[in-house]
């Protein structure tokens, strides 16, 4: 079933969820590989950066699709639990959606290079866009270096760690529901059985 039901997420929601998770892991693997195992200004370093950028842009696109799909579909029934537990789950999901938008956006806005490996076309660096020249340079009066600093701070410092906390919390909550509470929370996004 493509759409969500009262019991389970549909194939579209599941695919968007798990592809996003896979892209998240590969984006981080590429950037860690770049920092830990390559020398600056080498072809391997450049390829790892390009993969990170491409995965990041893909995550941003998928996050937008996920939001649209989520708004257009009903959610499966919530498992029994306290009002506080349901509010915490809802807040956690909203925070995940926020970082899935903010991280690719700040990564793109603060990157001084074009993305060359994004499927069949290149994504120009933000500095070369009409939006940058009109809004950032024209209205705000900022050069790229001044604009890049807060974007990099959000993306590389605070955001990078916050994302890991949210992901680990999300995965931990799913496992807690599955193994401790023994409810269908995890099954709704996997097999749908049980």
N, C-alpha and C positions, 0 to 999 in steps of 0.2 A: 504494500500500500504506500503510495507516494506521500499522502497527507497524514498528519497526526490524527490519532484516534483518542478516545477517552482513556485507553489503557497504555498506548505506546506512542513514541515519536515515529513519524513516517520516514520513508527511505530518504527523502530530500533532506530533512532535518538531521538525520543520522550521518548522511554523507558529508554535509557541510560541517558538522561538528568534528568528525574524525579526520577529515582532510585538513581542517584548520589546525587541529592538534598536531598532525604530522608536519605541516608546514612550520608551525611554531618550533617544533623540535629541530627540524632541519635548518631553520634560520639561525637558531642559537648554535647548532653544531658548526655551521659555516663560519660564524663570527668568532667562536672560540678557536676553531681550527686556524683561522687567520691570525689571531693574536698569539696563540701558543706555539704554532708549528711552522709559520712562514716568516720570511724576512720581508721588511718593508720594500716596496717598489720592485717586487718580483712578479712574474706571471702568476704564480700560485696564489700570492697575496691578493692580486687583482681579481682573479677568478673567484676566490672565496668571498671577497667583498661583493662582487656582482651577484653571486648566488644569494648572499644575505639580503641584498637589496631587492632582488626579484622575488624571493620568498616573502619578504616584508610587504611589498606591493600586493602580492597575491593574497596575503592574510587580510589586508585592508579591504580588498575587493570582496573577498568571501564574507568578512564581517558585515559589510553593508548588505550583501545578499541574505545573510542569516537574519539580520534585523527585519528586512522586508518580509522574508518568509515567516518569521515568528509573528509579526503583526498580522499577517494574512491567514494564519492558521490558529486553531485552538490549541491550548496546551493540554497534555494528558492530565487527568485528575491527580491532585496532590496526594501523596501517601499520608496516612494518619500521623498527626504530630501536633505539637503545641503551636500556638500563634507565633511565639517567639522563634521557633525553629523554622516556620514558614517564612517569616520576615527575614531571617538570616539567610535562608536559601535564595530568596528573591533579591536581597541586597548583594549577595555574592555574585549572582548572575548578572546583575546590572553593572557591577564593578568589572567583571570579566569583559562584558561588551564594551565598556568604556575604554579599557586598556587595549582591546583589539582594534579600536579606532585611533586612540591617541598615540600608541606606539608606532604604527605604520605612518601616521600623519607626521609626527615629529621626526621620525627617521627620514622621511622624504624631504620635509621642509629644511632640515638641517644637514642634508648631504650635499656636498659640493661636487658630486660627480653624477653623470647620467647613468641610468640603469640600462645595460645593454643586453641582458639575457632574459627579458620579460616576454616570453612566448615569441610572437612574430614581429614585435616592434620594440623600439627603444622608448624609454620614458625619459624625457629631458630633465636635467637638473632644474630645481625650482628657481635658481638664480637666473636662468635663461628664459623664464616664462613671462608672459605679458602681465600676469597677476603680480609677480614679484616686482617688476619694473613699475607698475602702476601703484600698487598698494604699499609695498614695503619701502621702495626707494622714493616714490612720488609723494604719497600721503604721509608716511611715517618718517621719511628722511633718513632711513637706515641703510647702511651697506650690508653686504652679505655676512661679513664676519661678525658684525654686531647682532644681526638677526639670528645667526647660526648658534651663538653661545647659549641662549636659553633653550633652544630646541634640543641641542646636544645634552644639556644638563638634564632635561626631562627624559630624553630617550635613553641616554647611557648611564645616568646615575640613579635617580629615583625610580623611574619607570621600569628599568630592567630588573630591579630587585622586587618591586611591587608585583610585577607579572609572575615571577616565580612563586611568591607567597600565595597569590590568588590561585595559580594552577595547582600547587601542592594542596592548598586548602580544598579546592574543588575535587581533586582526585581522592584526597583523604576522606572527605564527606561521602563521596560515592561508595568508597570501600566500607566505611562505617555503616552506611545504610544497608549494604549488601551482606556483610558478615556479622555485624552486631545486631542491628534492628531486623535483619532478614526480610526487608520489604522489596518492592519492585523498582526502586529508584534507578539502580544501575541497569537493570534489565530493560527498562524503557528505552535506553539509548544504545543497547547492544542487541541481544537476540530477540527481545520482546516476549520470550517464553517465561513460564513460571507463575 
